């Protein structure tokens, strides 16, 4: 979004820009922190993100940013992917949700 609004260049690395990431809205994340704060479970480890509820590819994110701003993103594509990068990553928040059933994701992309 920042590059779309400022006109700065953005580089997409590998996978033809189709790599998918889940995205969690700050409200949903902070709300998760709040639920943990109210009833902490010491020593637990959670993987919390947008899961299948809220995710998109790099190309989809570019399109969304352009639609919101009404500007074209100045971007280019590098054939090689970044070392250690995944083509697809969707977090599984089921453990957190099972331990904090009153918490939920409310905001999508």
Secondary structure, 3 states (H helix, E strand, C coil): CHHHHHCCCEEEECHHHCCEEECCCHHHHHHHHHHHHHCCCCCCCCCCCCHHHCEEEHHHHHHHHHHHHCCCCCEEEECCCCCCCCCEECCCCHHHHHHCCCCCCCCCC
